Amino acid sequence: MPSPSESGPHLLLDSETERPTLKTIAAATGLAIATVSRALKDAPDIGEDTKRRVRETAALLGYRPNRAGVRLRTGKTNVIALVLSTETDAMNHTSRLIYSIANALRGTAYHLVVMPFFPDQDPMEPIRYIVETESADGVILNQTKPDDPRIRYMRERGFPFATHGRSDMGIDHPYFDFDNEAFGRLGVRALAQRGRKRLLLIAPPRSHLYARHMTWGFSDEAALLGLPFELADKITSDSGGDAVDDAVAARFSAPNPPDGILVGSTAAAMSSIAAAEGTGRVLGTDFDVVAKEAIPVLRRFRRATIIIKEDVGRAGEFLARALVSEIEKRTPEARQGLENPGNVEWGEPLRTGGNI
């Protein structure tokens, strides 16, 4: 059996089952309890080396803050709630957003919980629940609307929040957004460069503000270039795969089908490509598709896809930092951010045969 001196921080506990506390960590590190507490809260006046030493010791000891005690002392839960629709592009966009927010909160006092809401549910329900029960210190939400009742509700109640997407209601709040107008323009120019003459946009649901941005950029740029265009009216980039398959196949089977498609999500892009191929067309030869993605998927699906990347990882990290600053009433490094789409990643156009 090892002696007490050989069993590490084990000797700092009064018994095998005693729960480690701030006092335990202070004894193990030789720091004051107040310093340990502030280091675990990522206080700016504590050095990074000290924070690292405290976190490593806390992890080794198996320290976990007593949330009930924290809430009694501070009125805080140390929880951030990410409220997401189940209709989002979970395969590509949502998974990356969750990971990046959770990763940005590592080493802080905050933990992430994900609260979904369903298509038949009032989007206000999870927001009201969180605010009224005080089950989180702040909220991150996405799919913002021009006049979003969730934003107005939280602002009126002084509840901290940040949004992945902007609003158009005269309320100043933390946000990070992708410039979807620029995406629409860049996509049209890419299709024009490929020689495409009849364009189709499969946009997000029109109630979302970023759908309006994308539609405006697409339609205005197409008009400037003198290219005929149309907007999908029975489907959106959030529609299910079967619905997108049916609508795109029907359009490609009708007279004067499009030869260039701009799509607002990865899943809808894959369905669009498969549906057009089902009518005998070849991607990169008979038609092209421009889509944005957060995780590399489309190039593995079809090498000829034209891709514009959206850095959702950057969005998640920005939102986490901005919201923590909002909760703690600190001045953030930046409160609002807008990602401008970068370079177009050209696919490999095929001249004969099918796609791989």
Secondary structure, 3 states (H helix, E strand, C coil): CCCHHHCHHHHHCCCCCCCCCHHHHHHHHCCCHHHHHHHHCCCCCCCHHHHHHHHHHHHHHCCCCCHHHHHHHHCCCCEEEEEEECCCCHHHHHHHHHHHHHHHHCCCCCEEEEEEECCCCCCHHHHHHHHHHCCCCEEEEECCCCCCHHHHHHHHCCCCEEEECCCCCCCCCCEEEECHHHHHHHHHHHHHHCCCCCEEEECCCCCCHHHHHHHHHHHHHHHHCCCCEEECCCCCCCCCHHHHHHHHHHHHHCCCCCCEEEECCHHHHHHHHHHHHCCCCCECCCEEEEEEECCCCHHHHCCCCEEEECCHHHHHHHHHHHHHHHHCCCCCCCCEEEECCCCCECCCCCCCCCCC
